[in-house]
Amino acid sequence: MTGKLVTVFGGSGFIGRHVVRHLAARGWRVRLAVRDIEQAGFLRPAGNLGQISAVPTTITSDASVAAAVKGADAVINLVGVLYERGKRTFQALHVDGARRIAAAAKAAGATHLIHVSALGADAASPSKYARSKAAGEAAVHGAFPGATILRPSVVFGSEDRFFNMFGAMAQISPVLPYFTNTVPHAPGGGGSKFQPVYVGDVAEAIVGAVSGEAHAGRTYELSGPKVYDMKEILQIVNRETMRKCQIWGMPYLIAHINAVFLQFLPTPLLTPDQVKLLKLGSVASGRAPGLEAFGITPTPVELIVPTYLKRFRPVQQTKKIRSAGKLPAA
Ligand SMILES: NC(=O)c1ccc[n+]([C@@H]2O[C@H](COP(=O)([O-])OP(=O)(O)OC[C@H]3O[C@@H](n4cnc5c(N)ncnc54)[C@H](OP(=O)(O)O)[C@@H]3O)[C@@H](O)[C@H]2O)c1
């Protein structure tokens, strides 16, 4: 198999699997550096025979990371977590792991390093997640000055954890809650603002960064074409799931109290740190270039989200649409 070699850390995740498919389509040889090669096996058919391989990797080990990047022309780091558990801390993954990957990529002679951070990365943020993302960016720049940093807003796509979470909630709850600092019906009472970006656009930007010279050493903010407040997002969920849920604005204090308990679930639905992130929202600052720098026109929420939120519609609605000839018979 010919073609340049790229090592992808976090390639088995939501964004990673799109990135791997885009890279394979462009002829890259892809080496997945993953904890569990069996679990990443589903990605092999995304490429030709031998185009996609997987190596077991521990990102807390210098030797393991060095072995994963050996001979790679480019390296992409998509490793990230939304909550901490035991040794799996923000510091260990977002900062120390990112530094280790960057240093190993440099030592291996990789020409490109793409590091995926997050919009809102800020050393002075009230959120520990956002502070760790800023520290990770600094660590990456220190070890690999020509690295490209990409900061996506909240990412949407058929397997996202944002619209799908609200879609699932709409299926079982008569109420869709959001949190606001002011009276819900007052101007600005729609809660924090978000600028969701399509996963396919993020993947395309990553492939653009790894393939071109122009993006080295630069930081990009990846966001969608439109800003929504939380109330508007829930209205989209209500409409596309054909539900009539009440949309209620609540004070952040309620979110915080819930998060204090929910953080202890095996997979926490909400943590106090995530409440801080929610409060900040996720909108591009405009101080960094965005998708347009990669020649990408951002895909609207309205074009993609309906295609997967329909799975949360009431069964009888789907039957009605089918019988009206709008959907093929099951
Ligand atoms: N999705 C969003 O809305 C969004 C928004 C802004 C920024 N980001 C950032 O984009 C990156 C990718 O996000 P995503 O949504 O694709 O996340 P994801 O689906 O949770 O994937 C995260 C990846 O990190 C890997 N990982 C987690 N813990 C690890 C560990 N201890 N050692 C090695 N690998 C580990 C996971 O591997 P396993 O499969 O082995 O668990 C997975 O491949 C993250 O850095 C995230 O912070 C995402």
The ligand as an SDF file (V2000), in Angstrom:
LIG
                    3D

 48 52  0  0  0  0  0  0  0  0999 V2000
  -17.9340   16.3480   20.0000 N   0  0  0  0  0  0  0  0  0  0  0  0
  -17.9130   17.6560   20.2410 C   0  0  0  0  0  0  0  0  0  0  0  0
  -18.9680   18.3230   20.2460 O   0  0  0  0  0  0  0  0  0  0  0  0
  -16.5930   18.3690   20.4760 C   0  0  0  0  0  0  0  0  0  0  0  0
  -16.6150   19.7620   20.5700 C   0  0  0  0  0  0  0  0  0  0  0  0
  -15.4080   20.4430   20.7840 C   0  0  0  0  0  0  0  0  0  0  0  0
  -14.2230   19.7270   20.9130 C   0  0  0  0  0  0  0  0  0  0  0  0
  -14.2460   18.3690   20.8230 N   0  0  0  0  0  0  0  0  0  0  0  0
  -12.9600   17.6560   20.9760 C   0  0  0  0  0  0  0  0  0  0  0  0
  -12.7320   16.8550   19.8400 O   0  0  0  0  0  0  0  0  0  0  0  0
  -12.0230   15.6650   20.2180 C   0  0  0  0  0  0  0  0  0  0  0  0
  -12.8010   14.4430   19.7400 C   0  0  0  0  0  0  0  0  0  0  0  0
  -14.1070   14.5090   20.2810 O   0  0  0  0  0  0  0  0  0  0  0  0
  -15.2090   13.3730   20.0320 P   0  0  0  0  0  0  0  0  0  0  0  0
  -16.5240   14.0200   20.1380 O   0  0  0  0  0  0  0  0  0  0  0  0
  -14.8660   12.5750   18.8230 O   0  0  0  0  0  0  0  0  0  0  0  0
  -14.9990   12.5170   21.3560 O   0  0  0  0  0  0  0  0  0  0  0  0
  -15.2370   10.9390   21.5970 P   0  0  0  0  0  0  0  0  0  0  0  0
  -16.2510   10.3980   20.6740 O   0  0  0  0  0  0  0  0  0  0  0  0
  -15.4910   10.7940   23.0630 O   0  0  0  0  0  0  0  0  0  0  0  0
  -13.8320   10.3210   21.2380 O   0  0  0  0  0  0  0  0  0  0  0  0
  -12.7400   10.5830   22.0510 C   0  0  0  0  0  0  0  0  0  0  0  0
  -11.6030    9.6840   21.6760 C   0  0  0  0  0  0  0  0  0  0  0  0
  -10.6430    9.7920   22.7400 O   0  0  0  0  0  0  0  0  0  0  0  0
  -10.2070    8.4840   23.0930 C   0  0  0  0  0  0  0  0  0  0  0  0
   -9.8490    8.3750   24.5040 N   0  0  0  0  0  0  0  0  0  0  0  0
  -10.6010    8.6620   25.5780 C   0  0  0  0  0  0  0  0  0  0  0  0
   -9.9360    8.3670   26.6990 N   0  0  0  0  0  0  0  0  0  0  0  0
   -8.7340    7.8620   26.3170 C   0  0  0  0  0  0  0  0  0  0  0  0
   -7.5930    7.3580   27.0130 C   0  0  0  0  0  0  0  0  0  0  0  0
   -7.5700    7.3120   28.3370 N   0  0  0  0  0  0  0  0  0  0  0  0
   -6.5410    6.9430   26.2720 N   0  0  0  0  0  0  0  0  0  0  0  0
   -6.5860    6.9690   24.9400 C   0  0  0  0  0  0  0  0  0  0  0  0
   -7.6290    7.4140   24.2160 N   0  0  0  0  0  0  0  0  0  0  0  0
   -8.6830    7.8550   24.9200 C   0  0  0  0  0  0  0  0  0  0  0  0
  -11.4160    7.6030   22.8300 C   0  0  0  0  0  0  0  0  0  0  0  0
  -10.9540    6.3000   22.6210 O   0  0  0  0  0  0  0  0  0  0  0  0
  -11.8020    5.0200   23.0550 P   0  0  0  0  0  0  0  0  0  0  0  0
  -12.6800    4.7500   21.8650 O   0  0  0  0  0  0  0  0  0  0  0  0
  -10.7910    3.9970   23.3100 O   0  0  0  0  0  0  0  0  0  0  0  0
  -12.5940    5.4180   24.2830 O   0  0  0  0  0  0  0  0  0  0  0  0
  -12.0100    8.2210   21.5640 C   0  0  0  0  0  0  0  0  0  0  0  0
  -11.4270    7.6790   20.4150 O   0  0  0  0  0  0  0  0  0  0  0  0
  -11.8690   15.7260   21.7370 C   0  0  0  0  0  0  0  0  0  0  0  0
  -10.6120   16.2450   22.0570 O   0  0  0  0  0  0  0  0  0  0  0  0
  -12.9570   16.6960   22.1610 C   0  0  0  0  0  0  0  0  0  0  0  0
  -12.6330   17.3670   23.3670 O   0  0  0  0  0  0  0  0  0  0  0  0
  -15.4090   17.6700   20.6050 C   0  0  0  0  0  0  0  0  0  0  0  0
  1  2  1  0
  2  3  2  0
  2  4  1  0
  4  5  1  0
  4 48  2  0
  5  6  2  0
  6  7  1  0
  7  8  2  0
  8  9  1  0
  8 48  1  0
  9 10  1  0
  9 46  1  0
 10 11  1  0
 11 12  1  0
 11 44  1  0
 12 13  1  0
 13 14  1  0
 14 15  2  0
 14 16  1  0
 14 17  1  0
 17 18  1  0
 18 19  2  0
 18 20  1  0
 18 21  1  0
 21 22  1  0
 22 23  1  0
 23 24  1  0
 23 42  1  0
 24 25  1  0
 25 26  1  0
 25 36  1  0
 26 27  1  0
 26 35  1  0
 27 28  2  0
 28 29  1  0
 29 30  1  0
 29 35  2  0
 30 31  1  0
 30 32  2  0
 32 33  1  0
 33 34  2  0
 34 35  1  0
 36 37  1  0
 36 42  1  0
 37 38  1  0
 38 39  2  0
 38 40  1  0
 38 41  1  0
 42 43  1  0
 44 45  1  0
 44 46  1  0
 46 47  1  0
M  CHG  2   8   1  16  -1
M  END
$$$$
